[in-house]
């Protein structure tokens, strides 16, 4: 099974194939970043829009997040910047 660092939905929100899920896979729950994590991520993003593997690893360890969560946050943040421009 693939692990992305997200917790599975379990609060009675099981979805069926009829509700749009395919092959019985559940969607991952949305990560709730703390304000401290968002602040650190934003500060890092202001300095550099792209992180290398070692920088991503260090930031993930410092913020107690997975590297996939850091990578996804930066991808989403770059898209947000692109939409704003």
N, C-alpha and C positions, 0 to 999 in steps of 0.2 A: 504494500500500500504506500502511496506517496505521502510524504509529510512536508507540509509547508509552514509549520509553526502556528497555524491557526487552530482554534478550538472548534470542534464540530458543534453544530446547532443541536441542542438537546432539550430546550425548554418547551417541549410539546410541539415543536415546529417541524416535525417530520413531514417531508413532502413526498408525494407519490409521482409516478411517471405521468399520470393524468394532469398533475399540476405543473408540468413543464420539466421535470427531472428525467434524465435518460439513464437507463441501466441501473436504477436504484441508488445512484450516488447522491449523497447529500451535499448541499452547498456548505462552504465554510462560513463560520460566523465572522462578522466584520470585526477587525481588530480595533479595540478602543485604546488609542494612544493617550498617555497622560499628558498634561499640559507641559510638564518638564521635558518629556520626550519630543513633543512637537516643537518646543522652543529650541532644543538642541539640533533637531533635524533642520529647522528653518535657518538657523545660524550657519550650519554646515553648508546648506544649499546656497546661501548668499555668497559664500567663499568659492564654492565649486559646484557646478551643475551636474557633474558626473563624478562618481566615485570608482576608484580602482578596487580590485579584490581585497587587498590588504587594508585599505581605508574602510571599506564596507565591513570587513571582519572586526576591526577595532571598534567602530561605531556600534555595531550590533552587540558586542560584548559589553560596552559601556552602558548601553541603554537597555540591556537584557531583552533584546529582540532577536529574531532570527535574521540571517543575511537575506533571505527571501523577502521578509517584511521590509527591510531597509531598501532593497533593490526596487520593490514595488512602490514604496512611498516616493522614491526619487523619480521613478517613471511617471507616476501620477502627478507629481509636483511640476515636472517639466511640461507635461501636457496642460496643466493649469496655467503656467506661464505663457505657453504658446497661445492659448485661448484669450488671455488678457491682452496680448500684443495684437 
